[in-house]
Amino acid sequence: MNTITINGVEYTEREKSKSATYSIIKMMSVYLAMMSDLTIKQTKSLKGANPDVNIIWEFELIQQKKSNLQRSQRDWVIREFNKRFKAI
Protein backbone atom coordinates (compact mmCIF):
# COMPACT_ATOMS: atom_id res chain seq x y z
CA MET A 1 0.00 0.00 0.00
CA ASN A 2 1.09 3.53 -0.71
CA THR A 3 1.80 5.83 2.19
CA ILE A 4 2.02 9.58 2.13
CA THR A 5 3.16 12.03 4.78
CA ILE A 6 1.31 15.31 5.25
CA ASN A 7 2.48 17.73 7.93
CA GLY A 8 4.23 14.95 9.84
CA VAL A 9 1.27 12.52 9.81
CA GLU A 10 1.48 9.35 7.73
CA TYR A 11 -1.56 8.22 5.75
CA THR A 12 -2.23 5.03 3.85
CA GLU A 13 -4.83 4.28 1.20
CA ARG A 14 -8.02 2.63 2.39
CA GLU A 15 -9.09 -0.64 0.84
CA LYS A 16 -11.78 -0.17 -1.76
CA SER A 17 -14.79 -2.26 -0.97
CA LYS A 18 -18.18 -1.25 -2.23
CA SER A 19 -21.16 -3.34 -1.32
CA ALA A 20 -24.09 -4.15 -3.53
CA THR A 21 -26.19 -1.79 -1.41
CA TYR A 22 -23.85 1.09 -2.27
CA SER A 23 -24.23 0.37 -5.98
CA ILE A 24 -28.01 0.27 -5.74
CA ILE A 25 -28.13 3.55 -3.81
CA LYS A 26 -25.78 5.17 -6.33
CA MET A 27 -27.95 4.04 -9.25
CA MET A 28 -31.08 5.30 -7.50
CA SER A 29 -29.51 8.71 -6.90
CA VAL A 30 -28.53 8.97 -10.58
CA TYR A 31 -32.06 8.03 -11.59
CA LEU A 32 -33.57 10.62 -9.24
CA ALA A 33 -31.20 13.28 -10.56
CA MET A 34 -32.25 12.49 -14.12
CA MET A 35 -35.91 12.56 -13.17
CA SER A 36 -35.55 16.01 -11.63
CA ASP A 37 -33.96 17.33 -14.85
CA LEU A 38 -30.54 17.79 -13.28
CA THR A 39 -27.48 16.51 -15.03
CA ILE A 40 -24.84 14.61 -13.12
CA LYS A 41 -22.49 17.56 -13.53
CA GLN A 42 -25.03 19.93 -11.97
CA THR A 43 -25.60 17.49 -9.10
CA LYS A 44 -21.87 17.39 -8.36
CA SER A 45 -21.57 21.17 -8.50
CA LEU A 46 -24.39 21.48 -5.97
CA LYS A 47 -22.33 19.40 -3.57
CA GLY A 48 -19.28 21.63 -4.04
CA ALA A 49 -17.35 18.88 -5.79
CA ASN A 50 -14.39 19.86 -7.90
CA PRO A 51 -12.80 16.90 -9.70
CA ASP A 52 -9.95 19.08 -11.06
CA VAL A 53 -8.51 19.61 -7.57
CA ASN A 54 -5.45 17.63 -6.43
CA ILE A 55 -6.90 16.23 -3.21
CA ILE A 56 -3.57 15.43 -1.55
CA TRP A 57 -2.05 18.85 -2.29
CA GLU A 58 -5.17 20.75 -1.26
CA PHE A 59 -5.56 18.67 1.93
CA GLU A 60 -2.04 19.68 2.93
CA LEU A 61 -2.81 23.35 2.20
CA ILE A 62 -6.02 23.12 4.23
CA GLN A 63 -4.08 21.66 7.17
CA GLN A 64 -1.64 24.59 6.95
CA LYS A 65 -4.54 27.09 6.60
CA LYS A 66 -3.17 28.23 3.21
CA SER A 67 -5.89 26.94 0.88
CA ASN A 68 -7.60 29.41 -1.46
CA LEU A 69 -10.66 27.19 -2.04
CA GLN A 70 -14.17 28.12 -1.02
CA ARG A 71 -15.54 26.58 2.18
CA SER A 72 -17.73 24.05 0.34
CA GLN A 73 -14.77 22.95 -1.80
CA ARG A 74 -12.52 22.60 1.26
CA ASP A 75 -15.18 20.47 2.94
CA TRP A 76 -15.38 18.31 -0.19
CA VAL A 77 -11.57 17.87 -0.27
CA ILE A 78 -11.48 16.83 3.39
CA ARG A 79 -14.38 14.41 2.91
CA GLU A 80 -12.81 12.84 -0.19
CA PHE A 81 -9.37 12.61 1.43
CA ASN A 82 -10.83 10.85 4.48
CA LYS A 83 -12.70 8.44 2.20
CA ARG A 84 -9.49 7.50 0.37
CA PHE A 85 -6.87 7.67 3.13
CA LYS A 86 -6.57 6.86 6.82
CA ALA A 87 -3.97 7.95 9.35
CA ILE A 88 -1.48 5.30 10.47
URSUL-V83756 format. One record per backbone hydrogen bond with DSSP energy under -0.5 kcal/mol. CO is the residue of the C=O (numbers start at 0). NH is the residue of the N-H. If there is no record, write none. Layout:
<<CO,NH> <CO,NH>>
This chain:
<<1,12> <3,10> <5,8> <8,5> <9,87> <10,3> <11,85> <14,16> <16,18> <18,22> <19,23> <20,24> <21,25> <22,26> <23,27> <24,28> <25,29> <26,30> <27,31> <28,32> <29,33> <30,34> <31,35> <32,37> <33,36> <38,42> <39,43> <40,44> <41,45> <42,46> <43,48> <44,47> <49,52> <52,54> <53,57> <54,58> <55,59> <56,60> <57,61> <58,62> <59,63> <60,65> <60,66> <61,64> <69,73> <70,74> <71,75> <72,76> <73,77> <74,78> <75,79> <76,80> <77,81> <78,82> <79,83> <80,84> <83,13> <85,11>>
